Amino acid sequence: MRTRPLGRPWRRFLALLGTAGLALAGAVALPGTAQAANILTNPGLESGALSPWSCTGNLGSVVSSPTHSGSKALAGAVSSSDIAKCGQTVPVQPNTTYALTGWVRGSYVYLGVDGGASTWTSSPSAYSRLSVSFTTGASQTSATIYVHGWYAQGTYYADDISLDGPGGGGGSDTQAPTAPGGLTSTGKTSSSVSLSWNAATDNVGVTGYDVYSGSAKVLTVAGTSATVSGLSASTGYTFTVKARDAAGNTSAASNSVSVTTNAGGGGGTGFKQAAPYLFEGWGDPPSVSTVMSSTGIKWFTMAFMLDGGGCNPMWDSNRPLTGGVDQSVINQVRSAGGDIVPSFGGWQGSKLGANCSSASALAGALQKVIDAYSLKAIDMDIENTDEFENEAVQARILTALKTVKANNPGLKTIVTFGTSTTGPTYYGNRLIEQAKSLGADIDVFTIMPFDFGGGSDMYGNTVNATEGLKNKLKSTFGWDDATAYAHIGISGMNGLSDQQENTTPAIWTQIRDWANSHHIARLAYWAVNRDRPCPGGGVVSNCSGISQSTWQFTSITAGFTG
């Protein structure tokens, strides 16, 4: 049995605003009746970009999960000083009533119009519909629609926002554009279809095109081409396009085109992640802004999410899920254009996998963290006898991952575990076999090729261990080499390990280059806290024990592209 107190260490606010105070900022929701087509542009963020929405503090982003419909939604990463207000200005007609609706999810999310009515709700675990109506002033020709969260209440998200009423332009335009012609498919993958069409004409001017899959509007664009993403492999879809003018008049549908997406290619995920571990409870945590600007790294694996008691997730079992130093760091990472994946478990501490009473209870705990941070991926670091060497707990973890993946389309799931120099151990093999038998659909199996007493050849041992994992994935799932590599991650340890194995910057560069050439999914190491020089310093928490440049291992890791 491995003993790795340094390899995976462990140590042992949120004041909600009063509902009365929050109610002062809201208004009673009024039912609205649609007057015309939705006059907002990019209402469901299906373009994959924010424009024309703009968000305060650069805290808005487009996410693929969770969504209300389609494949994209808006996420606002509120902070203690910024409500992440995202707005769009549109032309309107004077003395006209408009109906504003939208689907939102999060703690205290607002929908409204600048200078006018607004409404709000608290719905942290599911999308909820908000609606409010307003009437423009006697000379008003534009309105700014907004959505925002509330201070320090966690990330919110919004989707399918609609402003129904006549567009600007004086109200005299009642002529619809001509139908777009020549709709055709210009390309496809296993998850997307690219389309193009001929421009429509209008007596005033066409302002946009709505793309439909069957009867559902999935995309709004300004030009005459679009790519619809988030589709299922080997599935038939039928698309049409309608043109829209500034007054909200909508054309008849274009010709239809039917397309079947490509096969999934054997299960490759397309997921690539360079994400070294960062721990806020240990080892003189560095400034993430400094590390990111110095190295170009974008992702971090945040350690460790543990059980705070009663199957309740907390950072290190004692720091709050939201509102503490960990959330502050995550906000900084996202503000700098990066993101995080939380790591659940580790070598020590009170772990959710071992302490939650059932797979459904564990899935509920994982969902709390997913909701709190609108996560794109989660990592289950399965170690020690309580999780890794307990087959029932292995099954509980895998079943919980299967559940949250089904409930959060687009979420990537990672399992991380120890290895021998030749590949998975008995319990590693058992984990992979259980993942197959349970249909857990794990995206990345990450091994930790260190502290295995494997001698001095850290490059050779890492490659051999990874090849052993590849062969196990092939035999278990029936994959080819490329698909197996695409489901593999490597998580090393920079400098000296607990067993005095030495991974130097040169060796880590070799490992990174091998990982790129074999197109694996993920590269990580333990830990950014140790990515500082201290030759002769031994195995400690805040430096590597060897001669190196500050943040050198992180810079090398940032070069992983898969």
Secondary structure, DSSP 4 states (H G I P E B T S, - for coil): ----TTTS-------PPPHHHHHHH----------SSB--SSTT-TTSS-TT-EEGGG-EEEESSS-SSSS-EEEE---SS----EEEEEEB-TT-EEEEEEEEEEEEEEEEETTS-EEEEEEEEEEEEEEEEEE--TT--EEEEEEE--TTS--EEEEEEEEES-BSS-S---PPPPPPEEEEEEEE-SS-EEEEEEPP--SS-EEEEEEEETTEEEEEESSSEEEE-SPPTT-EEEEEEEEEETT--BPPP---EEEEPPP-TTS-----EE--EEETTSS-PPPHHHHHHHH---EEEEEEEEE-SSS-EEETTTB-SSSSHHHHHHHHHHHTT-EEEEEEE-SSS--HHHHSSSHHHHHHHHHHHHHHHT-SEEEEE--IIIIIT-HHHHHHHHHHHHHHHHHSTT-EEEEEEE-BTTB--HHHHHHHHHHHHHT---SEEEEE-SSS---S-HHHHHHHHHHHHHHHHHHHH---HHHHHTTEEEEEE-EE-TT--EE-HHHHHHHHHHHHHTT-SEEEEE-GGG-S--TT--S-SSS-SS---TTHHHHHHHT---
